[in-house]
Amino acid sequence: MRIGLFTDSYYPEINGVATSCFMLRRELLRRGHEVHVFAPRCRGWEEHAEPGVHYIASAPLVVLRDRNMGIPTPRFMVKTRRIPLDVVHTNSEFVLGYLGHHMAARLSCALVHTYHTAWEDYTYYVTHGHADETARKITRRYSKWWCNRFDRVIAPTGKTAGLLRKYGVSSPVDIIPSGMDIDRFLPERHDAGERVRLREACGVLPHERVLLYVGRMAQEKNLAQVMRAFALVHDRLPDVRFVLIGEGPMRSRLPELAASLGVAGAVNIVGPKPWEEIDRWYAVGDVFCSASHSETQGLTYVEAMAAGLCVCAVNDPCLDGVIEDGVSGILTADGDEALAHGLLRAFSQEGRDIAARASGYAKPFGAQHFAKRVEECYLRAIDERARQRHDL
């Protein structure tokens, strides 16, 4: 098949959508398909340009300055006319999604969309708390309208599929968790010496244990709650340090929050790391924590499990089938005290036992299985499109 992946975020950016599209392209190429990626230019794109990856001129978004918006120029649109495709797979509901939809209409090819992001959880970037419920209603209606324009829709989890049905989406929905390269995160790939060096680079002392967060630093990730829970844990376990790796609009506010809670000396905000090295940085941690309710899947949970960390998370439907409390991780109720209690479990013998077997529970989320299921979705979409033409 000749496949076009259209996304607002792609390697070398580090986030769930970029990683999902990067892994999907790699595995589809291995399966013998011709794959073209269309994505906005981002920092460092020149160093990673390669055939089949089309970086489009871009500009920073007004409401999310750390994200870029693609700007398809007339010259680029002429270039796209020379690219034949059998299926268009959009991973964006905005500019790149419209570009993909435009190309699919011109080529009369199958059209598939992955709904990665529950946009109603991000409206505050525009409303800043004013008329937010109205904005959420608009995003729900827009999501319904958008998804109903496709032959098939991919939802990363049952949570997302249920959300789409609640919106009124009538297009066929396939639940396909995004895949990842499990083997690169396995703890045996990083020896004790490397772990010591990385921990030193993060400001961790030899006797300390590490609570780790890897991901976007933004309001929807609920990092303030994790920080408050950490402060409660630190009172009980003063040898635990909180290390945060990533970037985002909340990064500059976290030091002030840590200081107000009296734990500034036990918090290290490391900043972003290259995606190709991120598996090494998971080796810094003992326990991984997240309190986010905005995830549609949460790839970082699986990455942390694969790296042999005990994952402690506020329970959310996106974790159904991913984490079983007391078996493959620790799930808690929402709230500072509940999360702190979960973290104390994670740093106990129970957490160490979970960490020892965590990588085994991550294996079903491998990239090869992901690509095979997406390939099957493409074939269904192509077949359904062909039947519709025949019926006409």
RODO-2510 file (C-alpha; in nm, 4 decimals, decimal comma):
residues 392
     n   res          X          Y          Z
     1     m     0,0000     0,0000     0,0000
     2     r     0,0934     0,3627    -0,0493
     3     i     0,0115     0,5333     0,2786
     4     g     0,0049     0,8994     0,3803
     5     l     0,0368     0,9895     0,7502
     6     f    -0,0675     1,3462     0,8312
     7     t     0,0202     1,4771     1,1765
     8     d     0,0670     1,8074     1,3590
     9     s     0,3575     1,6599     1,5560
    10     y     0,6400     1,4330     1,4445
    11     y     0,9947     1,3347     1,5339
    12     p     1,2164     1,4951     1,6617
    13     e     0,9353     1,6374     1,8770
    14     i     0,8676     1,4297     2,1882
    15     n     0,5041     1,3573     2,2704
    16     g     0,2546     1,0749     2,2350
    17     v     0,1292     1,1644     1,8863
    18     a     0,4797     1,2170     1,7463
    19     t     0,5984     0,8857     1,8908
    20     s     0,2929     0,6963     1,7670
    21     c     0,3352     0,8254     1,4101
    22     f     0,7107     0,7657     1,4128
    23     m     0,6707     0,4056     1,5296
    24     l     0,3857     0,3396     1,2872
    25     r     0,5866     0,4635     0,9887
    26     r     0,8869     0,2518     1,0877
    27     e     0,6843    -0,0656     1,1246
    28     l     0,4780    -0,0090     0,8088
    29     l     0,8016     0,0338     0,6128
    30     r     0,9245    -0,2952     0,7597
    31     r     0,6021    -0,4571     0,6401
    32     g     0,6826    -0,3497     0,2838
    33     h     0,4572    -0,0454     0,2442
    34     e     0,5420     0,2916     0,0921
    35     v     0,4853     0,5548     0,3606
    36     h     0,4789     0,9334     0,3318
    37     v     0,4643     1,1524     0,6442
    38     f     0,3403     1,5118     0,6311
    39     a     0,4210     1,7197     0,9409
    40     p     0,5087     2,0789     1,0417
    41     r     0,8723     2,1741     1,0697
    42     c     0,9911     2,1763     1,4278
    43     r     1,3169     2,2408     1,6084
    44     g     1,5843     2,0057     1,4717
    45     w     1,3877     1,8842     1,1697
    46     e     1,6744     1,9523     0,9269
    47     e     1,8966     1,6973     1,1008
    48     h     1,6349     1,4256     1,0665
    49     a     1,5045     1,4895     0,7145
    50     e     1,4795     1,1714     0,5079
    51     p     1,2979     1,0502     0,1946
    52     g     0,9266     1,0110     0,2490
    53     v     0,9077     1,2566     0,5406
    54     h     0,7727     1,5901     0,4182
    55     y     0,8278     1,8692     0,6704
    56     i     0,5991     2,1636     0,5959
    57     a     0,6706     2,5310     0,6635
    58     s     0,5290     2,6202     1,0058
    59     a     0,4741     2,8871     1,2695
    60     p     0,4225     2,8600     1,6481
    61     l     0,0632     2,8332     1,7637
    62     v    -0,0674     3,1417     1,9400
    63     v    -0,2216     2,9456     2,2299
    64     l     0,0473     2,6748     2,2531
    65     r     0,3808     2,8404     2,1790
    66     d     0,5709     2,5114     2,2133
    67     r     0,3706     2,3608     1,9275
    68     n     0,3861     2,4435     1,5550
    69     m     0,1126     2,4859     1,2975
    70     g     0,1814     2,3674     0,9448
    71     i     0,1460     2,6188     0,6618
    72     p     0,1099     2,4347     0,3277
    73     t     0,2472     2,6714     0,0643
    74     p     0,1292     2,6731    -0,3001
    75     r     0,4633     2,5219    -0,4012
    76     f     0,4183     2,2411    -0,1515
    77     m     0,0627     2,1748    -0,2712
    78     v     0,1935     2,1345    -0,6268
    79     k     0,4502     1,8862    -0,4947
    80     t     0,1798     1,6752    -0,3289
    81     r     0,0083     1,6203    -0,6645
    82     r     0,2970     1,3918    -0,7618
    83     i     0,2419     1,1624    -0,4613
    84     p    -0,0114     0,8819    -0,5246
    85     l    -0,1734     0,7274    -0,2152
    86     d    -0,4034     0,4301    -0,1499
    87     v    -0,4982     0,5428     0,2004
    88     v    -0,4747     0,8702     0,3896
    89     h    -0,4359     0,8416     0,7663
    90     t    -0,4778     1,1703     0,9503
    91     n    -0,3615     1,2172     1,3085
    92     s    -0,4714     1,5795     1,3334
    93     e    -0,8067     1,7568     1,3446
    94     f    -0,6550     2,0804     1,2210
    95     v    -0,4293     2,2038     0,9387
    96     l    -0,2512     1,8774     0,8593
    97     g    -0,5777     1,6906     0,8971
    98     y    -0,7405     1,9196     0,6419
    99     l    -0,4441     1,8709     0,4107
   100     g    -0,4863     1,4944     0,4344
   101     h    -0,8599     1,5193     0,3753
   102     h    -0,7971     1,7397     0,0709
   103     m    -0,5501     1,4897    -0,0771
   104     a    -0,7836     1,1957    -0,0115
   105     a    -1,0698     1,3754    -0,1869
   106     r    -0,8489     1,4490    -0,4872
   107     l    -0,7254     1,0899    -0,5046
   108     s    -1,0594     0,9308    -0,4080
   109     c    -0,8702     0,7037    -0,1695
   110     a    -0,9604     0,5505     0,1666
   111     l    -0,9618     0,7873     0,4626
   112     v    -0,8727     0,6868     0,8207
   113     h    -0,8349     0,9081     1,1274
   114     t    -0,6821     0,8486     1,4717
   115     y    -0,8421     1,0517     1,7497
   116     h    -0,5407     1,0999     1,9764
   117     t    -0,6500     1,3942     2,1907
   118     a    -0,9659     1,4641     2,3914
   119     w    -0,9724     1,8316     2,2963
   120     e    -1,2414     1,9280     2,5456
   121     d    -0,9717     1,8881     2,8143
   122     y    -0,7579     2,1590     2,6481
   123     t    -1,0084     2,4417     2,5999
   124     y    -0,8645     2,6450     2,8891
   125     y    -0,5670     2,7375     2,6687
   126     v    -0,8153     2,9500     2,4713
   127     t    -1,0802     3,0439     2,7283
   128     h    -0,8538     3,0898     3,0337
   129     g    -1,1527     2,9849     3,2445
   130     h    -1,4114     3,2104     3,0788
   131     a    -1,7105     3,0372     2,9129
   132     d    -1,5145     2,7145     2,9266
   133     e    -1,8203     2,4887     2,9208
   134     t    -1,9363     2,6554     2,5980
   135     a    -1,5945     2,5938     2,4479
   136     r    -1,6069     2,2287     2,5573
   137     k    -1,9456     2,1871     2,3855
   138     i    -1,8022     2,3352     2,0671
   139     t    -1,5038     2,0948     2,0726
   140     r    -1,7384     1,7986     2,1239
   141     r    -1,9513     1,9014     1,8256
   142     y    -1,6423     1,9662     1,6158
   143     s    -1,4987     1,6239     1,7053
   144     k    -1,8255     1,4580     1,6018
   145     w    -1,8363     1,6473     1,2720
   146     w    -1,4710     1,5728     1,2005
   147     c    -1,4740     1,2006     1,2745
   148     n    -1,7937     1,1385     1,0789
   149     r    -1,6112     1,2461     0,7592
   150     f    -1,3898     0,9332     0,7639
   151     d    -1,4261     0,5755     0,6439
   152     r    -1,2903     0,4494     0,9758
   153     v    -1,1687     0,6029     1,3020
   154     i    -0,8984     0,4601     1,5290
   155     a    -0,9328     0,5107     1,9043
   156     p    -0,6260     0,4275     2,1183
   157     t    -0,8398     0,2998     2,4084
   158     g    -1,1932     0,1994     2,4996
   159     k    -1,2133     0,5264     2,6930
   160     t    -1,1621     0,7221     2,3709
   161     a    -1,4023     0,5037     2,1735
   162     g    -1,6707     0,5580     2,4376
   163     l    -1,6082     0,9313     2,4286
   164     l    -1,6542     0,9383     2,0504
   165     r    -1,9786     0,7408     2,0695
   166     k    -2,0978     0,9821     2,3393
   167     y    -2,0228     1,2673     2,1001
   168     g    -2,2388     1,0997     1,8356
   169     v    -1,9671     0,9659     1,6037
   170     s    -2,1236     0,7103     1,3686
   171     s    -1,8166     0,6128     1,1627
   172     p    -1,6775     0,2632     1,2371
   173     v    -1,4343     0,2828     1,5307
   174     d    -1,1400     0,0436     1,5761
   175     i    -0,9763     0,0325     1,9207
   176     i    -0,6017     0,0042     1,8525
   177     p    -0,3538     0,1024     2,1275
   178     s    -0,0501     0,2861     1,9908
   179     g     0,2587     0,0678     1,9760
   180     m     0,6100     0,1270     2,0955
   181     d     0,9527    -0,0302     2,0775
   182     i     0,9333    -0,2228     2,4034
   183     d     1,2796    -0,3786     2,3776
   184     r     1,4668    -0,0471     2,3801
   185     f     1,3270     0,0334     2,7266
   186     l     1,4083    -0,2971     2,8959
   187     p     1,6123    -0,2420     3,2151
   188     e     1,8814    -0,4936     3,1196
   189     r     1,9947    -0,2580     2,8435
   190     h     2,1295    -0,0149     3,1044
   191     d     2,4000    -0,1314     3,3411
   192     a     2,4548    -0,0018     3,6943
   193     g     2,7353     0,2313     3,5867
   194     e     2,5207     0,4067     3,3277
   195     r     2,2370     0,4431     3,5786
   196     v     2,4718     0,6046     3,8300
   197     r     2,5995     0,8526     3,5687
   198     l     2,2481     0,9488     3,4599
   199     r     2,1302     0,9923     3,8159
   200     e     2,4284     1,2174     3,8883
   201     a     2,3389     1,4240     3,5800
   202     c     1,9912     1,4726     3,7312
   203     g     2,1315     1,5840     4,0652
   204     v     2,0470     1,2607     4,2455
   205     l     2,2682     1,1596     4,5372
   206     p     2,3879     0,7967     4,5704
   207     h     2,1627     0,7152     4,8671
   208     e     1,8452     0,8685     4,7184
   209     r     1,5462     0,7040     4,5531
   210     v     1,3732     0,8744     4,2611
   211     l     1,0132     0,9573     4,1842
   212     l     1,0165     1,0192     3,8085
   213     y     0,7900     1,2053     3,5676
   214     v     0,8569     1,2038     3,1930
   215     g     0,6316     1,3990     2,9591
   216     r     0,4747     1,7308     2,8760
   217     m     0,4714     1,9819     3,1617
   218     a     0,1280     2,1360     3,1284
   219     q    -0,1845     2,1992     3,3323
   220     e    -0,3772     1,9051     3,1867
   221     k    -0,1106     1,6664     3,3193
   222     n    -0,2096     1,7591     3,6774
   223     l     0,1529     1,7948     3,7880
   224     a     0,0520     2,0244     4,0732
   225     q    -0,1248     1,7321     4,2380
   226     v     0,1794     1,5086     4,1945
   227     m     0,3966     1,7802     4,3505
   228     r     0,1612     1,8136     4,6490
   229     a     0,1525     1,4359     4,6965
   230     f     0,5316     1,4235     4,6723
   231     a     0,5576     1,6832     4,9496
   232     l     0,3496     1,4548     5,1739
   233     v     0,5652     1,1545     5,0842
   234     h     0,8896     1,3457     5,1372
   235     d     0,7899     1,4091     5,4981
   236     r     0,7784     1,0315     5,5473
   237     l     1,0571     0,9316     5,3090
   238     p     1,3187     1,2115     5,3039
   239     d     1,5504     1,0036     5,0816
   240     v     1,3069     1,0306     4,7870
   241     r     1,3796     1,2954     4,5210
   242     f     1,1358     1,4102     4,2483
   243     v     1,2919     1,4302     3,8985
   244     l     1,0908     1,5740     3,6065
   245     i     1,2003     1,5321     3,2439
   246     g     1,0192     1,7186     2,9686
   247     e     0,9067     2,0578     2,8459
   248     g     0,5896     2,2623     2,8415
   249     p     0,4181     2,5819     2,9559
   250     m     0,4080     2,4772     3,3232
   251     r     0,7829     2,4157     3,3524
   252     s     0,8605     2,7712     3,4675
   253     r     0,5959     2,7553     3,7439
   254     l     0,7023     2,4254     3,8992
   255     p     1,0038     2,5592     4,0967
   256     e     0,7806     2,8161     4,2671
   257     l     0,5270     2,5458     4,3525
   258     a     0,7991     2,3221     4,4950
   259     a     0,9316     2,6116     4,7051
   260     s     0,5840     2,6914     4,8415
   261     l     0,5512     2,3280     4,9534
   262     g     0,8938     2,3278     5,1177
   263     v     1,0468     2,0652     4,8836
   264     a     1,2484     2,2813     4,6420
   265     g     1,5703     2,1127     4,7528
   266     a     1,4305     1,7702     4,6656
   267     v     1,2982     1,8533     4,3179
   268     n     1,5050     1,8527     3,9978
   269     i     1,3498     1,9794     3,6745
   270     v     1,5833     1,8400     3,4102
   271     g     1,4077     1,9620     3,0960
   272     p     1,3611     1,7805     2,7643
   273     k     1,5786     1,4983     2,6331
   274     p     1,6101     1,3679     2,2727
   275     w     1,3523     1,1030     2,1920
   276     e     1,6185     0,8586     2,0749
   277     e     1,7751     0,8769     2,4236
   278     i     1,4603     0,8816     2,6359
   279     d     1,4841     0,5112     2,7266
   280     r     1,8140     0,5859     2,9057
   281     w     1,6511     0,8513     3,1237
   282     y     1,3800     0,6206     3,2502
   283     a     1,6678     0,4289     3,4112
   284     v     1,7032     0,7227     3,6521
   285     g     1,3777     0,6396     3,8292
   286     d     1,2496     0,3934     4,0858
   287     v     0,8825     0,4928     4,0669
   288     f     0,6985     0,6672     3,7833
   289     c     0,3967     0,8833     3,8673
   290     s     0,1179     1,0602     3,6803
   291     a    -0,2133     1,2104     3,7920
   292     s    -0,3365     1,3095     3,4443
   293     h    -0,6987     1,2656     3,3394
   294     s    -0,6426     1,3997     2,9869
   295     e    -0,4708     1,0942     2,8381
   296     t    -0,6312     0,8985     2,5568
   297     q    -0,3749     0,6244     2,6085
   298     g    -0,0696     0,7355     2,8038
   299     l     0,2349     0,5902     2,6303
   300     t     0,4641     0,7067     2,9080
   301     y     0,2962     0,4621     3,1479
   302     v     0,3862     0,1737     2,9185
   303     e     0,7379     0,3076     2,8615
   304     a     0,7926     0,3255     3,2372
   305     m     0,6600    -0,0284     3,2842
   306     a     0,8875    -0,1549     3,0080
   307     a     1,1811     0,0178     3,1801
   308     g     1,1125    -0,1784     3,4978
   309     l     0,9625     0,1006     3,7081
   310     c     0,6683     0,0713     3,9419
   311     v     0,3998     0,2964     3,7913
   312     c     0,1765     0,4828     4,0370
   313     a    -0,1133     0,6653     3,8749
   314     v    -0,4477     0,8208     3,9565
   315     n    -0,7006     0,5735     3,8182
   316     d    -0,8483     0,6690     3,4822
   317     p    -1,0398     0,4745     3,2133
   318     c    -0,7415     0,5098     2,9765
   319     l    -0,5586     0,2637     3,2029
   320     d    -0,8169    -0,0140     3,1666
   321     g    -0,6278    -0,3151     3,0339
   322     v    -0,2944    -0,1393     3,0911
   323     i    -0,2446    -0,1343     3,4681
   324     e    -0,3969    -0,3682     3,7236
   325     d    -0,3651    -0,2360     4,0762
   326     g    -0,1186    -0,4345     4,2840
   327     v    -0,0149    -0,6468     3,9846
   328     s     0,1345    -0,4373     3,7043
   329     g     0,1244    -0,1027     3,8849
   330     i    -0,0497     0,0946     4,1579
   331     l    -0,3746     0,2824     4,0954
   332     t    -0,5140     0,5370     4,3373
   333     a    -0,8251     0,7453     4,3867
   334     d    -0,8091     1,1128     4,2908
   335     g    -0,6770     1,3434     4,5621
   336     d    -0,3475     1,4414     4,7239
   337     e    -0,3744     1,2066     5,0221
   338     a    -0,4806     0,9097     4,8090
   339     l    -0,1967     0,9643     4,5625
   340     a     0,0545     1,0052     4,8457
   341     h    -0,0639     0,6755     4,9972
   342     g    -0,0166     0,5098     4,6561
   343     l     0,3356     0,6479     4,6331
   344     l     0,4200     0,5086     4,9748
   345     r     0,3037     0,1680     4,8481
   346     a     0,5179     0,2152     4,5363
   347     f     0,8310     0,2817     4,7418
   348     s     0,7642    -0,0192     4,9688
   349     q     0,8410    -0,3858     4,9050
   350     e     0,5114    -0,4112     4,7177
   351     g     0,6357    -0,1541     4,4655
   352     r     0,9712    -0,3263     4,4277
   353     d     0,7946    -0,6556     4,3528
   354     i     0,5761    -0,4835     4,0912
   355     a     0,8813    -0,3202     3,9311
   356     a     1,0524    -0,6600     3,8993
   357     r     0,7742    -0,7923     3,6753
   358     a     0,6536    -0,4674     3,5132
   359     s     0,8414    -0,5059     3,1830
   360     g     0,6568    -0,8315     3,1121
   361     y     0,3207    -0,6528     3,1306
   362     a     0,4387    -0,3960     2,8728
   363     k     0,5160    -0,6486     2,5984
   364     p     0,1595    -0,6645     2,4474
   365     f     0,1975    -0,2995     2,3487
   366     g     0,4758    -0,3674     2,0981
   367     a     0,4973    -0,1694     1,7741
   368     q     0,4805    -0,4742     1,5466
   369     h     0,1355    -0,5735     1,6740
   370     f     0,0219    -0,2112     1,6485
   371     a     0,1251    -0,1791     1,2833
   372     k    -0,0417    -0,5090     1,1909
   373     r    -0,3731    -0,3972     1,3382
   374     v    -0,3529    -0,0551     1,1693
   375     e    -0,2731    -0,2297     0,8400
   376     e    -0,5888    -0,4405     0,8830
   377     c    -0,7866    -0,1212     0,9484
   378     y    -0,6522     0,0283     0,6234
   379     l    -0,7523    -0,2803     0,4271
   380     r    -1,1059    -0,2672     0,5703
   381     a    -1,1325     0,1016     0,4778
   382     i    -1,0078     0,0359     0,1232
   383     d    -1,2468    -0,2578     0,0834
   384     e    -1,5435    -0,0578     0,2145
   385     r    -1,4616     0,2334    -0,0158
   386     a    -1,4433    -0,0073    -0,3138
   387     r    -1,7808    -0,1611    -0,2226
   388     q    -1,9394     0,1829    -0,2006
   389     r    -1,8135     0,2646    -0,5492
   390     h    -1,9497    -0,0664    -0,6789
   391     d    -2,2915    -0,0019    -0,5230
   392     l    -2,3060     0,3346    -0,6982
***
